[in-house]
């Protein structure tokens, strides 16, 4: 994990607690449980724990990204206690979805679109805490490939410019409804963000 990566993850944590008056034990516990739930702090305990280790080992100030009411000393103490609390909460639950490498795009040759998701790629990306990658051979579109807890593998395709809806692709044969339901059950994508496509639009 490079400096930009761990700093980005630590910024997520610091932003999540910047409006708390006190970085007390309650703040530590609630932040740890938010990390384990992957709701809001969605990168997962492995990533945040490793980022906290690297941040605490670094001499660089942790408060350089944005203004915060908490001191450098308080934030470092909080990160150390958070790291310890995450260890106490092992075994960590398995993630409800896993990002797959862009090389898996080759298996989407026969995929079909089954729904529109969200208002923009950036919105969906923030919900999932996973970055889209440029589609091979198509610099105008980007894709995120996920394996859901249900076992379904799906693709989310959209464009940064111009901003537009993200399309949900179903890779494997079968009715689309269980795939859409699995996406909603496994991720922070909400039901009001998803518009199923008609059979004609799926063709």
Secondary structure as the mmCIF struct_conf table of DSSP 4:
data_model
#
loop_
_struct_conf.conf_type_id
_struct_conf.id
_struct_conf.beg_label_comp_id
_struct_conf.beg_label_asym_id
_struct_conf.beg_label_seq_id
_struct_conf.end_label_comp_id
_struct_conf.end_label_asym_id
_struct_conf.end_label_seq_id
HELX_RH_AL_P HELX_RH_AL_P1 UNK A 3 UNK A 17
TURN_TY1_P TURN_TY1_P1 UNK A 18 UNK A 19
BEND BEND1 UNK A 21 UNK A 21
HELX_RH_AL_P HELX_RH_AL_P2 UNK A 25 UNK A 37
TURN_TY1_P TURN_TY1_P2 UNK A 38 UNK A 38
BEND BEND2 UNK A 39 UNK A 41
TURN_TY1_P TURN_TY1_P3 UNK A 42 UNK A 43
HELX_RH_AL_P HELX_RH_AL_P3 UNK A 45 UNK A 57
BEND BEND3 UNK A 60 UNK A 60
TURN_TY1_P TURN_TY1_P4 UNK A 62 UNK A 63
BEND BEND4 UNK A 64 UNK A 66
BEND BEND5 UNK A 69 UNK A 70
HELX_RH_AL_P HELX_RH_AL_P4 UNK A 72 UNK A 88
TURN_TY1_P TURN_TY1_P5 UNK A 89 UNK A 89
HELX_LH_PP_P HELX_LH_PP_P1 UNK A 90 UNK A 90
BEND BEND6 UNK A 91 UNK A 91
HELX_LH_PP_P HELX_LH_PP_P2 UNK A 92 UNK A 95
BEND BEND7 UNK A 96 UNK A 96
STRN STRN1 UNK A 97 UNK A 100
HELX_RH_3T_P HELX_RH_3T_P1 UNK A 102 UNK A 108
TURN_TY1_P TURN_TY1_P6 UNK A 109 UNK A 110
STRN STRN2 UNK A 112 UNK A 117
BEND BEND8 UNK A 118 UNK A 119
HELX_RH_AL_P HELX_RH_AL_P5 UNK A 121 UNK A 128
TURN_TY1_P TURN_TY1_P7 UNK A 129 UNK A 129
STRN STRN3 UNK A 133 UNK A 135
TURN_TY1_P TURN_TY1_P8 UNK A 136 UNK A 137
STRN STRN4 UNK A 138 UNK A 148
TURN_TY1_P TURN_TY1_P9 UNK A 149 UNK A 150
BEND BEND9 UNK A 151 UNK A 151
STRN STRN5 UNK A 153 UNK A 158
TURN_TY1_P TURN_TY1_P10 UNK A 160 UNK A 163
HELX_LH_PP_P HELX_LH_PP_P3 UNK A 165 UNK A 165
STRN STRN6 UNK A 166 UNK A 170
BEND BEND10 UNK A 172 UNK A 174
BEND BEND11 UNK A 176 UNK A 176
HELX_RH_AL_P HELX_RH_AL_P6 UNK A 177 UNK A 186
BEND BEND12 UNK A 187 UNK A 188
HELX_RH_3T_P HELX_RH_3T_P2 UNK A 191 UNK A 193
STRN STRN7 UNK A 194 UNK A 196
HELX_LH_PP_P HELX_LH_PP_P4 UNK A 197 UNK A 198
HELX_RH_AL_P HELX_RH_AL_P7 UNK A 199 UNK A 202
#
